[in-house]
Amino acid sequence: MSRSAHPYIRTPTPTHNMGWHLGHLSSLVSRDGNPTDPGAELLELLNDPFKQPLGEGAVWSALGSSVGITVGIALLFSFVRPYNTVVYAPKLKHSDEKHAPPPIGKGVFAWIGPVLKTSEHDIVNHAGMDAAIFLRFTRMCRNIFLVLSILGCGILIPINYTQNSGNSEQKWLKRITPLEVWGGKQWGLVVVTYLFNFTICGILWWNYRKVLQLRRRYFESEEYQNSLHARTLMLNDIPKNMASDEGIARIIDEVIPNSSFSRTAIARNVKVLPELIAQHDRTVRMLESVLAKYLKDPHNLPAGRPTCHPSKKDPSYSTYPKGQKVDAIEYLTSRIRELEVEIKEVRSTLDKRNTLPYGFASYDDIAEAHAIGHALRSRKPKGTTVRLAPRPNDIIWDNMPMGPSARSWNRIWNNIWIAVLTLIWIVPNALIAIFLVNLNNLGMVWPAFQTALEQDTVFWSIVQGIASPAITSLVYLALPVIFRRLSIKAGDRTKTGRERHVLAKLYSFFVFNNLIVFSIFSTLWSFVAAVVKDTTKTGDAWQSVLRQEPATTLFIALCNISPFWVTWLLQRQLGAAADLAQLWKLIYGFLQRKLSSPTPRELIELTAPPPFEYAMYYNYFLFYSTVALCYAGLQPLVLPAAALYFAVDVYLRKYLLLYIFVTKTESGGMFWRVLFNRFIFATILSNLIVFLAVWVRGDGTHIQAFAVVPLPFIMVAFKVYCARVFDDKIHYFAIRNVQRNPEGALKDPLRSDRLASRFGHPALYKPLITPMVHAKAQNILASIYKGRLSDGREAYSGDVMSTSGYSDAYILDPMTKSGKSKSALPGFEIVPEGKMDFEYYKNRPEFASEHGGGEIYGRHADSIRPGTPGSMFNGSEPNSRPGSPSIPTIPRMGSPGPGRSYSPFTPTATNDNPYAQPPDIGRSRSPLYSQGNESGSNLVSHAAAMPMTTPGSREPSMERPASRAPGGVGMLGGGPRGYGNLPQEEADHDPMAYDYFRSSRTRREF
């Protein structure tokens, strides 16, 4: 066997030494053959963009800058942190007693101790299951790459360096690659690959077991056991003839006839209500922005009043002169008033609307609900999909009514758009691969830059090592937003499910464009160019294709590009350090305060803990791992580079999740399977690259390549094994039917109310936000606008609001119930300068929903308290609501009469309002503290409590147990007296009714 003319190619005969590599591609496209022509140079760079790398200098500069800048930022953070806890420890201030992270002293390095000592169990309590799974995945990656670094660098580097047959001038970065390791020496790579796979499988299996233990502990936690969603099933795609409360029970009984009594609630069509509320929120924010700019200096108002164009969604839009602006303050206040009136009218007429093809069924026993969900996971009774219900705040309500056909078409179009975006990005990605990876390539087509490059090679090596990876990463910041919107249009029903789909799409996009296309573009171009050149000589295109050696070309290209990935992985430390320093938040907050006129709402949101972007960070971690695994056999230095990143990042992210970031929507750790599957895929992809290497550089029998073939199948078998052993136990509290408790259905006769209210569309309950104005403009505010807004939101006027059977709750004046004192100017909320802090508003839904859902602040809208079925807040008194058959309600002083009780903080009665304001009884707040009162002395804001039962209700001891109302199963919608608190017939009196005999099994004699 002879060596080919190219130094890195070995072929059986000299006849194969032809046009796969073009020494002068410009001769194909340049008329005069001038090799200095920039166009010809560009085409030659497309052929081989890595022929003159600045490898060694870039690697050392990347390592030095990464470690140096990271240490510097960490030291700066340590000195600044004690003096800026609003930015660097907001959760210490806002979390309730249970979820507060460990306290930190004022010392410079006081933050290191709690980070090192906080256990995984404590992380679950302080930050939630998603945060614990994230940190476990980070530690797993660290452990994997530490072990692989020892194996890869300890075995492959000595073999490659000693056996590489390159000349003495060959760079050491190439000598540690298998570029010229031939024949039987490739068995070392095969053995190391098997060790890699077995190591990965072992660590993955160990962590799968740990995730199972975390999930079981999560199932047994007090919060989960007392949550409503844990015992509830969600049914989608219900046939129209079964779209009723009774129909839900029939669907479940068809498959599980022996199930216990379930409370069911079918969804009601809210029509345009969500869009009206969204318009209202946008209009309020627009008015706040206008007022903030106009009243920036109340003592020196601008000469002209602010103007704006009328909204095209305004029904009276046609009455305004086309293209003419109107007074912004008057128009927006009028528009807000009209929207509030319209929202009130729509809410009051929802009882006349039709039902939607989804609903919920709740059981008393969590184990039974999960066993039924497990039994129906692969079945579709009546075409209905039955799943465990997510948290109410996790549901994407606009997508719930979407039918299966519409969802399928939307997903097809979603995939088409993503494919188009992926293909379009190939061209700019190829240019990045040519010019950002190697600045010499840019100098070839830009003579002036080439002169500067030759004058200071060290400086441009540093620039290449720092700028190239940074720019490569920055261009993808918009991708999560794009994929998130596409996933919503595709019909995702939950926010956490959408985030998992965004993660999957981001990972696919990154692997294809950032890894595959980026790495093999020059190979594809060389292959096509060689085929074209050979075809012009022989005239036979197919024979020209057959004469090429794409495998060898691809192998050489991967070895040549490997130094870039080492520098790229080393630079990843800068992202973690920037997150620790919260540079973006500091810069954005400074610019917003100094260069703009922020509204009080925007200033409050600046002090809130930011949500953690799990999909984005998981994608980065998976992509880093995929790059390291794919290049581990070609460039072993990628392994310690990845290990260094994860070793540092595991501690920095731990601090971030404990003290700074919050989980916007908790999934309970359901990201794990997506992560596991992608790690398996990355390992299989790395096996394919090893197969390529030993195929090209192995002996003539290719026995080394055939030895690698079983590895992908081993990984697939391992994935199937883990799925069968662990997945059911991870997803379900119980997978077998449990013994039915006939008395269980009656221990909480008002749970159906909570089911209908908490799993009702938020548009039915969500309080309308109030325009916020700075207190310094309070005196001038009344004189700058005409008209008035509703005082306390007209949509909530009246003592009792009935919303299509979803709520018969007494509603306090929203300005009072949410802890806000009434403003002297109706329709506005005056915010003092000293209270523009998230601490005073953390339990209000418009703020908490974007910053942890209120769960870490003591507001658990999905929790139920055993023995107090009417209570959803920690401050409620036992038996503060009627319905407990064991203990009658005792009237207290000032009681309006028998059968009514007071709760000083709970504005709910027969039904729970999931958006009702709980008392703020955290460590730094008194229950009587008025959040909106400037003086803070409104101590009687909660004195006049509302009656806790509807007028005319009977004594709890006289109430009959729950019975199924006509057309419904269990106590549905509006409480024990049905929708609108109207008298209902006893369904049990009709022996022909569907549930006559079934409900009689749970009847109890009084």
N, C-alpha and C positions, 0 to 999 in steps of 0.2 A: 504494500500500500504506500502511496506517495502523498506527500504534502502538496496542497494546492498553492497557487501563487499568492493567495491571500494568507496572511500569517495566522488567522484563526480558523481556517477551513481545511478539513481533511476529507478527501474524496477518493473512491476506489481507483479511478482512472483520470488521466489528465483531460479527457474529453468532457468531464463534468465541470471543468474550470471555466464556465462561460458566464453568460450575462446576468446572473442574479445580482452581481455587484457592479455598478456602473462607476468607473473612475471619473468620467467626465460626462455627466448627464446633460450638460449645457449644449453639447454637440447635437442633441436631438431637437432642441428648440431654438437655438440661437443661429441666426442666419450667417453671422460672420465668425462664429465659433470663438468669440472673445471671452476668455474665462473670467475676466474682471467685470463683465456685465452684471449689474445687480440682479436682474431677472434670472440670468443663468445661475448665479450663485444661490438665489432662493430655491430654485429647483434642485440644485445639488444638495442643499441643506435638507430639503424634503427627503432626499435619498438617504442621507446619513447625518442626522442632526447632532450626534454625540461623538464625532470623530476627534474633536479637540476639547475635551472636558477640562475644567479647572477643578478636578476632583479633590486632591488632597487639601488644598487651601480652603475650599468650600467646607469640607468636613470639619476641619479644625476650627474654622471661624464659626460654624454653626454650633459646635459643641461649646466653645468658649462663650459665645453670645447667649446661648440658651441658659447655661448654668449661671453665668454672671448676672444677666438681667433678672432671672428668676430669684436668685438670692438677694439681689438689690431690692426688688419689689417686695419680697417677703420682709426684709428688714425695715423698709419704709412703712409697710403696712403695720408692723409691730409697734412702731413709734407713733403712728397716727391713730391707730385703732382706739386706744383708751379715750381719745378726745372727740370721737365722732361715732358714737354708738348708733345714731340714727341710720347711718349708712352701713356700718360694719357689724352691727348686732341688733337689727330691728326686732328679731323674734324674742329676744330677752325682754323687750319692753311690751310687746303686744300679746304674747302667748299667755294662756291661762296657766293655772298652777300645775296641771297635769302635763301639759305639752311644753312647758318652758324648758329650754336647754340648760345644761349645767352653768352656774354662774361663773363669770370670769373676773379676775382681779384687775387692778389698774397697772400691773407690771407690764414691762415691755414684752416679755415672752410668756405672760400668764395664759395666753390662749393655747399654748402647746400642750399643757398638761391635760385639760379637759378633752382635747381632740384625741390624745393618745389613750386616755383611760375610759372613754365612753364606749360601752359594749354595744354589740348589735341589738340586744334586747332593749337597751335604753334608747337606741336610735329609733326603733319602732315606736316607742312611746313619745319621743320628742319630735320626730320628723315624719313618721308614718311608714307604712310598708313599702311604698314605692321608693322612698329614699334609702331604706335598708337594702332592698334588692339592687339598687343602683350601686351602692358602695360595695356590696358583695360581688357584683359583676366586675367592678374595678379591681378589687383584691384578687379575684380569680385571674384576670388578665395579667396582673403583676406576677402572680405565682407561676402562671404558665410560661411567661417569657423569661422569668429568672431561670427556671429549670431548662428551657430550650436554649438559653444563652450558654449555659454551662455545657450542654451536650453539643450544640452546633459549633461554638467557638473552640471548644476543647478537642473536637474530633476533626471537623471540616477544615478549619484554618491550617493546622499543621499538614494535613494531606494535600490541600490545594497549593500551599506555598512551596512545599518541597517538591511536589510532582509537576508543578506547572513548568512547561518547557519554553516559556517566553525568554526573550533576550534580556540582557542585564539592564537595559534602559526601560524595561516595562515597569509601569507604576505599580506600587505595592497594593493599591486598591484592586487592580485587576489580577494580581498574582494570587489573591486569596479567593478568587472566583474559580469555578471549574472550567474556565474558558479553554485551557489547553491541558486538561487532565483527561487522558485517553484510556480506553480499554478496561481492563480488570480493576484499575484503580477506582473506578466509579462505584464499586461495591460499597465503599465507605459511605457514599451518599445514600445508597439504598438502605443500609443498616440504620443510619441516622434518621432517615424518613420514617422507618418503622418505630424507632424510639420516640420520635415526635408524635406520631399518631397515638401510640399507647399512653404517652404522658398526657396528651390532651383529653383522651377518653377518660382516664382515671380522674383527672381534676374536674372535668365536667360532671362525671358521675357523683363525685363527692359533693359538689355544690348543688346538684339536683336534689340530693338527700337533704341538704341544709335548707334549701328553698321549701321543700315539703314540710320540714319541721317548722319553719317560719309561718307557713300558711296554716298549719294545724293550730299553732299558737294564736294566730290571728283569728281563726274561727272560734276559738274558745275565749277570746278576749271579751271583756264586759261591753265594750262599745259595739262589737259585732253582734253579740247575743241580744243586746237591747235595741238593735236597729230593725227598722221595718223592712228594708230591702232584702235583708238576709232571709226572711221567711216568705218572700214574694216571688211569684213567677210572672214573666212578661210574655204575652202572647201577641204575635204579629201575623198579618195576612189572614185575619179572621174573615170567613165568608160573610157576605152581606146578610144572609138569612140567619146567621148566628151572632151577629154583632149586637149583643145585648148582655146584660149582666147574667141572665140565666143561660144564655148561649155559651158563655165562657165555662160555666160549670158543666154543661152538657159535653163540651169538647174534651175536658179533662176526664170526666166520668166514662167517656167512651173507651179510653185506654186504661185508666186506673179506676175501676168501678168501686173499689173499697177505700178510696181516699176519704179523709175526714172532711168535716164541714169547712168550706173555704169562703172567705169574703171576696167578692169580685167587684170590679168596677170597669165598665166599658168607657172608652174615651168619647168625649163630646167634641163636636166640630166647633172650633173657636173662630172659624172664618178669618176675617181681616184683623182680628184683635191683636195678634203679635205685631203685624206691620204698623198698626196705629200706635202701639206702645213704642216701637222702635222710632217712628217719626217723632213722637213726643220727646223721647230722650235726646234725639239729635237736635230738635228745636230748642230744648232747654239748654243744651250745651252751647248752641249758637248764641242764644241770648246772654248766657254767662260770659262768653267771649267778647261779645259786643260791649256789654257793660264794663267788663274789666278794662278794655282799651279806652272806653269813653270816660270812665271814672277813675282813671289811673291817678290823676291829681284832682280830687273833688273841688279844690279851691281855685282851680284854673282850668275850666272845661274848654275843650276845643270850640272854635267858632261855629262849626257846622255839626249838626247831629248826624250820627252814623246812618248809612243807608244800605239796602240790600235788595236783591232781586226776589220776587215772590217765588215760593216753591212750586214746581210744576205738579207736585202731588196734591197741592191745595185745590179743593173743588171749586173755589172761587178764583182760580188762576186766570181764567179767561176774562174776568171783569177788570183786571189791571191792564193799563196801557202796555203794549208789547215792547219789551226792551227797556222800559223805564223803571228806575229804582224807586223804592218806597222807604219811608222812615223805618229803620230796622227795629228800634225798640217797640214802637207801637204795633208794627206788623207781627213781630215774634210773640209779644204778649197776647195779642189777639189770636194768633194761630195756636198757641198753647191752650188757651181757654176753649177754643173750638174742639181741639183734639180731646181734651178732658171730658167735655160734654159727650162727644161721640163715643169715647171709650165707655163712659157710664151707660149710655144707651145700649151699646152692644152687649155689655156684661149683663144688663138686666133682661135681655131677650134671648140669652143662650139656651134657656130651657126649650125653646122651639126649634133648636137646631137638630140635625141628624147625628147619628153616631159615626164613629170612625173604626176602621178595621184593626184596632189594637186595644188591648186592655190588660188588666192585672188581676191576679188571684193570690190572696194572702192566706197563710196557714198559721195556726198557733205554734206549731212545732217546726223549728228550723230543719231538723233532720228529715222530716216528712217532705217539706218543700224541696229540699235538695234531692231526695230520692226520686221524687216525681220528675224533677228537672232532668236528672240523669236518665231515667227511663224513657223520657220523651225527646232526648237530645238528637236522636237520629230518625225519629218518626215525625210525621206531619199529619196529625189527625185533622180531617176535614181541610187539608192544605194549610193548616196553621203551624207556624214555627213557635215552639215553646222553649224559652231560655230562662235562666235565673235573672231576676230583675237587677239592673244596675242601681246605683244611687240615683235619686231623683235629679240631683244637679248634674249628673253625668249624661243625661239623655239629651239628644239633639231633637227637640220636639218637632221641628219643621219637617224632618225626614221620617217621622214615625208613620204617617199615613201612606207613604209611598208604597205602591204595590210591587210584587216581585218582578213583573215584566218591565216596569219603568226603571226599577233598580238595576236590572240586568243590562238594559240598554245604556243607562248612564255609566255603568262600570265599563262597558265596551268603549264608549266614547272617551271616558276618562283615560283608559289605557292607550287609546289612539293618540290623544293629545300628549301624553307623557312620552310615547314613542317618537312623536314628531319633535318634541322639545329635545329629546336625547340625541336624535340625528342632527338637528340644527346645530347643536352645541359642538359637534365634531370639529368644525372648521376653526372656531376660536380656540378650542382646546388644542388643536394641532399646532397653531401658532404659538400658544403658550409653551407647548412641549419643545418647540424649536428654539425660541428666543429667550424665554425666561430661565430655562434649565442651563443654557450655555450662552453667556453674553458674547462669546467669540462669534457665534452665528449672527448676532445682530451687527457686529462690526463688519462682517463680510458684505452686507448689503448697505451699510451706512459707513462710508469711509471716515467721516469726522469722528464718529464714535470709536472706530478702530484705533485711531491715533491716540485718543484718550485712554483707551484700554491698554495699549502698549506702554504708555507712560507710567501708569500706576496699576500694575497687575495685582498687587496685594489688596489695594483698596477695593477693586472691582471683584476680587474673589470674596471679600467680606460682603459686598453688596449682593453678590449672587447667592451666597449662603443664607442671607437674611431676607432679601426682598423677594426672591423667587418663591419660596414656600409660603410667605405671607400673602402675596398677591394670588397665588393659586387657591388659597383658602377663602380669601375675601370675596371672590367672585361668586361664591355659592351661598351667600347670606340670604338671598331672596328665595332660594329653593324651598325651604320649609313652608313659607307663606303660600307659595304657589301650590305645592302639593296638598297643603291643608285645605285650601279652597276647592281644589279638585276632588278631594275625598268627601267633602261635604256635599258637593253636587252629585257624587256617585251614590249617595244614599246611606252613608254610615249613620247608624242609629245612636251611637254613644261617642262622647268626646274621647274617652280612653281608647275605644276601638279605632277611632279616626287617627289618634296619635300612633297607634301600632301600625296602621296602614301607611301613614306618612313615613315612619321609620323604614318600613320595607321598601317603599318607593325611593326614598333617599339613598338607601344602601345600594339598590340596584343601579340607580343613576350614577352614583359615585364609582362603583366597581366597573361599570361599563366605560364611562367617560374618563374618569380620573386614573383608572388603572389599566384597563385593557386597551382602549384607544390611545391613551397617552403613551403606553409602553410599546405598542406594536405599529404605530402609524408609519414610522419610517420603513418598517419591514413591508407593510402593504404597498407603500409607494415604490420601493425598490423592486418588489415582485412585479407590479404592473408595468413599471418602466422597462424592466428586463424583458418581459414578454413582448412589449411593443417593439423594442429594438430587435429582438430575435425574429419576430414575425416579419419585419421589413426586409430581413435577409433571406429567410426561408420561404415566406409566404404561407406557412402552415401554423396558425395560431394555437391549435390544440397540441401539436408536438412541441411548440415553444413552452406551453404551460407544463407539459410533462417533463421537460428538461430542467426545470427550475428546482431549487432546493429550499422551499419555504421553511422547513423545520430548522435547518442550519441558520438561515437568515434570522429567524425569530429568536433563536437561542442567543446569537451574538448581540442582537438588539437589547435583549433583556439584561445581559451582562453589562453592556455599555451604559445602560440607564440606571443600574443599581446604585451608584454613588449618590445620585440625586435623592433617592428615597431614604438613604441614611441621613442626609442633611435635612430632609423634610421632616422625618420623625424626630430628629433632635430639636427642631424648632417648635414642636408642638408644646413644649413647656411654656412658651410665651403666652399661649392662650389661657392656660390655667392660671398663670401669674396675673394676667390682666383681669380675669374674673375675681381673683382674690382682692385685687386692688380696687375693684369696682370703678375702673376708669371711665367706662362709658356712662355710668349713672352719675358720677361726679361731674363729668364734662357736660352731659345733657342737662342736669339740674342747674349748673352754673349758667349756661347759656340761656335756659328758659327764664331764669329769674332776672338776669341782667339785660338780655337783649329783647325780651318780649314782655307781654303783659299777661301773665298766667292767671287763670281764674282760681278762686278758692278751692274748687274741686280738683284742679290740676295740682295745686300745691299740696293738698291732702294726699293725693295719689303718689306724689314724689316721696313721701315719708313712709309709704307702705312697703312691706317685704315683697320683693319681685318674685314672680312665679318662675319655677325651674322648667326649662325646655328639655324634657326627657328625650323626645324623639331626636332632637338635634344632637344632643350630647351622646346618646347611645349610637347614633349613626357614625359620629366621629370615632368613637371607641372601636366600633366594629370595623370601620374602614382602616384604621391604624393597624388593627390586628390582622386584617386580611392582607394588607401590604407586607407586614412583617412575615407572615406565614408563607406568602407566595415567593418572597425573595430570600427566605431563610436558606434554601439550598444553593442559591446563586451568590448571595452576598451575606455571609453570616453576621456581619456587623449590624444588620437591621434588628437583630434580636436584642442585643443589649441596649440599642437605641430605644426600642419599644419598652423594654423592661424599665429603663430609667424614667421614661415618661409616666408609666403607670405607678411606679414606686413613689414618685413625688406627688402625682395627681391624687392618689388615694387619700392622702392626708389633707390636701388643699380642698378637695371636694367635700370631705367630711366636715370641715369647718363651714364651708358654704351652705351645706344642707342643714347643719345644726343651728346656725346663727343668722343666716342671711336669707336664703331662698325658702320658698314654701311650695308645696305641691298644690297646684291650682285645682285639679280634680283627681282625687285618690282612686286608684284602680285596685288596690289591695295586692300589688305585686304581680299583675298579670302580664308584664312585659317579658317575663322570663322565657317563655317558650319561643317567642320571636328571636330573642337573643341567642338561645341555644341552637335553633335551626340555622341561623346565619353563621354561627361559629362552625357548625358542622360543614356548611357549604364552603366556607373559607379554607377549611382543612382539605376538603376534596379538591378544591382549585389548586392548592399548593401541591397536592399529589400529582396533578396533571402536569404542572410545570417540571416537577422532578422527573416524571416520565419522559417529557420532552428532552431534558438534559441528558439522561442516560441513554435515550434512543440515539441522540446525535453523537455523543462522546463515548458510548459504550463500545464493546467489541462487535464484530460483524454478525454474531448470532442474536443480538439484542436480548440476551437472557436477562440482563439487569432491568431492562424496561418491562419485560414480562413479570419479573418479580414484584414490580410496583403495582401491577394491575389489581390484585386483591384489595388494596388499601381503600379505595373509594367504596367498595361493597361492604367492607368491614365498618366503615363510618355510617353508612346507611342502616346496616343492621343494628348498630349501637343506638342510632336515633330511634328506630322502631322499638327496641327494647325499653329505652327510657320512657317513651311515650306510653307504652302499655303498663309499665310498672308504677309510674309516678303521676301521670296526668290526671286521672280520675280523682285521686286522693288530693291533688292540689286544687282542683276546681270545685269539688263537691264536699260538703261537710259529711254527708252520708250518701252511699250509693245503693243501699238496700232499703226496702220498705220497712218501716218501723211499726210496732204495735200501736194501733189507733187508740187515742184517749177520748172516750165519749164525752167526758166533762170538759175537755180542753177548749171546745168551741165557745163556751159560755163564760170563761174566766175573764174575758175582756169584751163586754158587749158593745164597746164603742170603737173597736179597732177598724171596723169598716169605714168609719168616718175618716180616720187617719189615712187609710188606703186611698180613698177617693180624693182627699185634699192634697196629700203629699205627692201622689202620683198623678195629679191633675196638671193640666198645662199651666206653666207659670203665669201666662197672661191672665189667668182667672184671678190671681191673687197679688201679683207683683205690685208693690206700691209705686205710684208715679213719683218720679224724682222732682224735687223742688229747686228752682233756680237759687243758686248761692251767690251772695253779694258780700263783699268785704265790709266790715263794720265801719270803716272810715267813711264809706259812702252812704251810710244809713240816712243821714239827715238830708242829703241832696237827692236821694233816690225818689222820694215821693213827688218831686217837682219836675222830673225829667220825662215822665211817661203818663199817658192817659189810659183810662180803662183799668181793669183789675183782673188779676188771676183769681182762681177759686181759692178760698181759704181752707187749706188742709186737703186740697185735692177733692173736687166735687165728686169724683168717681166713688168716694167712700162715704158720702153723706147718708145720714140715717142711722138708726140704732142697729138694725139687723140687715145684713146683705145676704141674699140667696143667689148663688151663682150656679144655676143649672144642676142643683143637687150636690155641688162640690163644696159649698160652704154656707152654713147658717151661723157663722161666728159673729159675735158682737165685735164691732170694730171701734176702737177708741179713735178720737181725733188723731190722725197720723202725726201731727206736729207734737202731740203729747205722748203718744204711745211709743214713738221712736226716740224718746228722750230729748226732743227738741222743744224749747220754749217757743211760744207763739211770737211771731215778729209783729212789731207795730205796723208794718206794712203787709197787708194780706198777700199771700202768694209768693213771698220771698223768704229765704232763710238767711239771716244775718250771721256771718261767721266772724268772730273776733280774731284779732291778730294772734293772740296767744293760744288759740284752739285750732289752728290750721295744721293739725296733726292727725295722722291715721288713728292714734290711740282713742280719740273721741268718737270715731265713726266706724270702728272695726266690725261692729255687729250689725251694721246697716247693710242690707242686701246689695245695694248698688256699688258698695265698696268691697265688701267681703267676697263677693262672687268672683272677682278677678284676682283675689289675693288669698287663696286658700279655702274659699267657700265658707269661711267662718268657723271651720272645724277646730282649728288650733286656738281660737279665741274664746272657747267655751260655748259656742252656739252650734248645737248638733240638731239640725232640723229633722234628721232621720231617726233620732233615737226615741225609744219608748221606755218608760220607767215601770217596772213590775209593781203592781199594786196600786199605781196611780195612772190609770189609763188616760186621764185627761191632761196629764202633765207632759210637757216636752222640754221644760227648762229646769235648770238646776235650782232655781230659786222658788219653784212652786211648792206649795205645802201638800202634804199627803191628803188624799181624798178631797182635793180642792175642786173636783168636778164630780157631778153625780154619775152614777153608773156602777159603783162598787156595791154588789149585793150584800157584802158582809158587814160593812160599817156605814150606817146612815149618816147623812150630812147634818151637822149640828149648826143651826143658825147662830151667828155671832152678833155682838153688839153692832147696831146699825144695819142689820140685815134687812133687806126689803120684804122678807116674809119667808114662810116655810118653803123648803125645797130649793132655796137659792143660797149660794155661798160666794164669798168674795175671795179673790186672789189678787193681792196688791200689785202683781207684776204681769200676770198672764192675761192678755186681751182675747182669749179664746173661750168658746163655750162648747156647744154641742159638737163642734168640729174644730180641728187644728188648722190654723193658717200657717203654712210653712214659712211665710215671710214675716210673721208677726215678730215684733221686736222683743227680744228677751232682756231681762235685767242684766246690766253689766256688773257682775260681782267678782271681777277678777282681783288680782292682788293689789292693783293700784286704783281701783274704782269702787266707790260706794254705791249701793243700789239706789240711793236717793240723789245721786249726782246727776245734775242736768247738763246734758252735753251741749245744748244750744244756748243756754242762758249765759249771758256774758258775765254776770256777777257770780254765777255758780252757786247761788243761794236759793234756787227755786225748790225748796224742800217739800213742797206740797204737790209737786207735779204728778205724783202717783197716788195721792190720798183718795181720790174718788174712784174707787174700783168699780168695774162693771159687774152685773150679775152673771153668774157662770152657767146658768141654764136659760133656756128660752121661756118666755112668759107662759104660764099655765102648765108647766111640766109638773109631773107628779113626783112624790117623794121617791128617792132611789129605792127604798125598801119595797115600794109598791110596784115598781116597774116589772113587767114581764121580761123574760130573757129574750135574746135576739131571735127574731124570726124573719123569714124571707118575705119581703114585700112583693106584691104582684109585679110580675115582670122582672124580678131581680132575685139575686141569691144573697142571702144574708142581709145585714143592714147596709144598705147601699146609699151612697151619695150624701143625702142631707141629714143623716142621723137616724135615730130610732123611729122618728115619725115620718120618714121619707123625704122626698124632695120638697123644698120650700116649707118644711115643718108642717105639712098638711097631714090630716089623719089618713091612715092607710088601713085597708082591709087585712085581716089575718089570712095569709095564704094557706095556713094549716087547716082551715075549715073546709077546703075543697079537696076531696079525696082524689079528684082527677088531675090535680096539679102535678107537675113534673117532680117537684121536690117534697111532696106531702109526706111520703113514708121516709125519705132520706133525712129530712130535717127532724122528723120525730125521733130519730135515734139519739139526737143530742138534746132533746127536751128535758127540762128539769122541773119538778113539781115544787110549788111554793106553798 
